[in-house]
Amino acid sequence: MLQDSETVADITVVPESEMHAHDTDCDSDQSDDEATGDHNHLPSRILKGEGFLPNSDMQLPNPPDDDPGCSSSVSQTETRKVSGTNEKVTSQIVGPMRHKTKNQDRKFKKIKIAAKAPAQANKKYQIPRYVPKEHDPGFTSDDPVDIFLTFYPKSLRDVTLEMSNLYAEQKGKTLNLTEDELLTFYGILLISGYNTVPRRRLLWSDDCDVSNNAVKDAMRRNRFDEIMSSVHLVDNMKITADPFFKVRPLFKHLNDINNAIPIAEHVAVDEMMIEYFGRHGCKQFIRGKPIRFGYKIWSLASSSGFVHQMEPYVGSHTHLVETGLGQGPSVVLGLAEKAEVPPGVKFYHDNLFTTLSLVDEMTLRGYGSCGTMRQTQLHNVPFTAPQTFKKTPRGDAEYLVEAEKLIVRWNDNSVVTVVSNMEREFTETEAKRWNKQKRTMDKVRQPKCIQDYNTHMGGVDLHDQFVSRYRVNIRSKKWWWPCFSWALNSAMVNSWCYYRSWKSGEKDLLSFQRLVAQTLLLRHGTKPSRQGRRSSMAVAITDATRFDNLNHWPCNTGSRYKRCKNCGGRTSFACGKCDVPLHVECFKKYHTE
C-alpha cells in the first residue's frame, strides 16, 4: 500500500561501463540481435548501474561533486539515418537517451545522475601515419628450406634436442638424438600432411599402394617411433602450475622470430583453434567454427595470413596484460604490446573484442581500431532496435559521430554495427549482394568502414585455413602433441607467406611444403644399410598370386645368374608372372607346394 507521500515511477538502469562486459568466452560469430542475454538473470553490471527517472517532473537530489559512483547520462549527439535505396538524408538531434532494460517491471534502487557537457566530434584528430619498420637484413635467403628453418628457429630445435635426450635419460633410455635426425623427423611429419595413410607405419610398408620410398630411404621406422616417444620441449622435473607448461617454448621462440618481420599497416585480432578431442582443462568448445573442439589461440595477423603474435588461452595463466577493460580489450591491447606494434597500425577485430572503451584506449595509444559490436555494448547510443531496423530496406544505415569515434549500423543479411576511430565522416561505397527473389546480383550502398573491415579482417582465419589444408596427420595420445604438430604447420604457413610477400615467390602452399619436406629428407636423412622385413600383407598377396594356376610360364631372363627360389641354385630362368628366379625343374614344385 502506497503512502500519500510516495509516488510511483519507472526507473531506467544504465550499466556503469562496459569494462567488464566482455568477461566471457562466448563465440563472436553473431549478429547484433542474436547476442542477447537472459533478462531474468541480469548481471551485476546491470544491477549496479546508474538509473534516472523518465518523468521529467520528478527530481532526484543533486549528487555531490566528488561522488565517484555518479556517472553521466547520454549527451546530445547527432544521429543520421541513410537509406540504401535513395540518396535522401534526414537528420535529427536526439536528446538524453533512456536505455531501457528488457524487464521494465523490475524494481531498482534510485541512483544519482550527474550532468555532462555535449560531446563533439574532433574532426582534426588523425591516427599517426604508419611508418613500416625496416626489413631485417638477416632474412636474405631465397631458398624455401632456409626460410622454413628461419621461422622454425634453431633455438627451438636446440631446446627440443636437449629436452628430448634428457627425457629419454630420465626414462632409462639412450636416445642420442642428433640435429640431422630431428630435421628428418620434421620432414616425415610434413609429408604426412599431404600424403596421408590410415596408420603411420604404412609409410614404411613394401606394399606398392601405401609405401613411401622417400620416407623409407631417410629413416628406419623403429627409429622414428623412438624419437616420437621421447620428443620433449621442457624438463618434467621443473613443472609449474601453468597448464601449458609443456609447450611454452613453442610459442616463445615462434613469437620471437615472427616479431622480427615488419608489421603490416592493417592487422586483425581473432582466435584460432588447435583441434583436440581428448580431456584437458583448457579445451574449448566454439559452436559454428570449422574446428569446434580444441585449444584456443589468440592471434595477431596481417591480411596476408602471416601471424605476428600468438598466445594460448589458459584462463588466469594466459600471458597477456590485464587492462581492466574486460577480456576482449585486454587481448587486443596485450597482443599489441607483446608484438611491439608501432603507432599508426590499424587493428580490426570482431564483436568478441570490441567495446567503446577499447576504441578510446586505442585512440590514446595511436592505433586505428575498427570492429563489429554487440547490441549489449551500445549502452548510450540512440540507434534503432535491431529487430526494428532489420525490417528496413537492405542497405539502409544510420550512424553517429562522437568525439573520435564513428558508429555505424547497417542492414545487410542481418543488422551489423561497426565502430571505428579511423573516419570522421560517414561515407558510402557500392557492394554487390545476391537477391533471392530476382536471382541476380544487386548493387546496394555499403558504409566504407564496413568495406574496410571486410577487406582486412580475415588474416587470422586465412592462416587457420592454410594450416588445416595440409595439417600433420601423425597423431599421438599426448595432450600437447596437437600443439607441437600445429606449431610445425604454422611455421610452414608463415614461411610461405613470407616467401610469397617478401621474396615474390610463385609456388603454392602444397608445392612449397613438398619442396621443404623432400629436401629435409634428402639433406639430413640416412638410408638404411639393409632392407627391412616384408610385411604380412605383402606375403599374403604374393602367395595368392603364386598358387592361382593362371599364366605361369618359365622364361629365360637373359641376365646374369640368380638364386633359384626353390632350391637355391644358380639359374637364368624365372617365372614370368611371379618374377621369381626358378629352375625349370623346380617350376612345378614351387607353384604347387
Summary of the structure (lengths in Angstrom):
residues: 593
radius of gyration: 32.9
end to end distance: 107.6
largest distance: 125.2
contacts: 1765
relative contact order: 0.13
helix: 31%
strand: 18%
